[in-house]
Amino acid sequence: MDEFLELLVKALEIERVSIESYARWMEILESAGALSKPVANFLISIIEDSVLHKNLVNALIKSLREIREIENKLRAGSREQVVARGVDVRQLLREAVKEHIEIERGVSQLYRELAKRSSKQLVRAVLEAIARDEDRHEEYVSEIERLAP
């Protein structure tokens, strides 16, 4: 595992420990009768954010490992070879491009709608970033059609 992934794993563990610690802190304050509403609200907000952080970092770790696995398979040439003789590649490509532009455009709109509905700033920011990626994918798909033979 490279240094970046190792640091992500470290961040994941820190978030996990942090969540447990804040929850314990809250329980202690509550059992001592010292947990005011404002303090409880702050602690709950921190715990919610930490849970989001933990799960986002975990998703990043899982995704980066999956990407590395796919790249290794592609580099090793382990893809199944598909032979398409007599196929109008240009027409097939046009159909695929049209389909995928619709998919990218639709999912981009969906992520933006979800971002608008979220009360959590971090969730909104992540969803908006994903929407921008989907917009970029739409541009890439169009460019693939232009560059294809």
SVG drawing of the C-alpha trace seen along z (x, -y; Angstrom):
<svg xmlns="http://www.w3.org/2000/svg" viewBox="-34 -26 38 39">
<polyline fill="none" stroke="black" stroke-width="0.4" points="0.0,0.0 1.4,-3.4 1.9,-6.3 -1.3,-8.1 -3.5,-5.0 -1.7,-4.4 -2.5,-8.0 -6.1,-7.5 -6.2,-4.4 -4.7,-6.4 -7.4,-9.1 -10.1,-6.5 -8.9,-5.1 -8.7,-8.6 -12.3,-9.3 -13.5,-6.0 -11.7,-6.7 -13.0,-10.2 -16.6,-9.1 -16.3,-6.7 -14.7,-9.3 -17.2,-12.0 -20.1,-9.6 -18.4,-8.5 -17.9,-12.2 -21.5,-12.9 -22.7,-9.9 -20.4,-10.9 -21.7,-14.5 -25.3,-13.3 -24.9,-10.9 -23.3,-13.6 -26.2,-16.0 -23.8,-18.4 -24.9,-18.0 -26.6,-21.3 -28.6,-21.5 -26.1,-23.7 -23.2,-21.4 -25.2,-18.3 -26.0,-20.0 -22.4,-20.7 -21.3,-17.2 -24.0,-15.7 -23.0,-17.9 -19.3,-16.8 -20.3,-13.1 -22.5,-13.4 -19.7,-15.1 -17.2,-12.5 -19.4,-9.7 -19.6,-11.3 -15.8,-11.8 -15.2,-8.2 -17.5,-6.8 -16.2,-9.1 -12.6,-8.2 -13.6,-4.5 -15.2,-4.9 -12.1,-6.6 -9.9,-3.7 -12.2,-1.1 -12.5,-3.1 -8.7,-3.6 -8.0,0.0 -10.6,1.0 -9.2,-1.4 -5.7,0.0 -7.1,3.5 -8.8,2.5 -5.7,0.7 -3.5,3.8 -5.9,6.1 -6.0,3.7 -2.2,3.5 -1.9,7.2 -4.1,7.6 -6.5,9.8 -9.5,8.3 -11.8,10.6 -11.2,10.0 -14.4,9.2 -14.2,9.6 -16.8,7.6 -16.6,8.3 -18.9,6.5 -20.1,4.0 -20.5,0.4 -18.2,-0.9 -19.0,-4.5 -22.8,-3.9 -22.2,-1.9 -20.1,-4.6 -22.7,-7.3 -25.4,-5.3 -23.2,-4.7 -22.3,-8.4 -25.9,-9.5 -26.9,-7.0 -24.1,-8.0 -24.5,-11.7 -28.1,-11.3 -27.0,-9.2 -24.3,-11.7 -26.6,-14.7 -29.4,-13.0 -27.2,-11.9 -25.5,-15.3 -29.0,-16.9 -29.8,-14.3 -26.7,-15.0 -27.4,-18.8 -31.0,-18.1 -29.7,-16.0 -27.2,-18.6 -30.0,-21.2 -31.9,-19.0 -29.1,-18.2 -28.9,-20.1 -25.2,-19.1 -22.6,-21.4 -20.2,-18.5 -22.8,-16.4 -23.8,-19.3 -20.1,-19.9 -19.5,-16.2 -22.7,-15.9 -21.9,-19.2 -18.3,-17.9 -19.8,-14.6 -22.2,-16.6 -19.2,-18.6 -17.4,-15.3 -20.5,-14.0 -20.5,-17.2 -16.9,-16.6 -17.8,-13.0 -20.4,-14.3 -17.6,-16.4 -15.3,-13.4 -17.9,-11.2 -18.5,-13.9 -14.7,-14.2 -14.3,-10.4 -16.8,-10.4 -14.9,-13.2 -11.5,-11.5 -12.7,-8.0 -11.7,-6.7"/>
</svg>
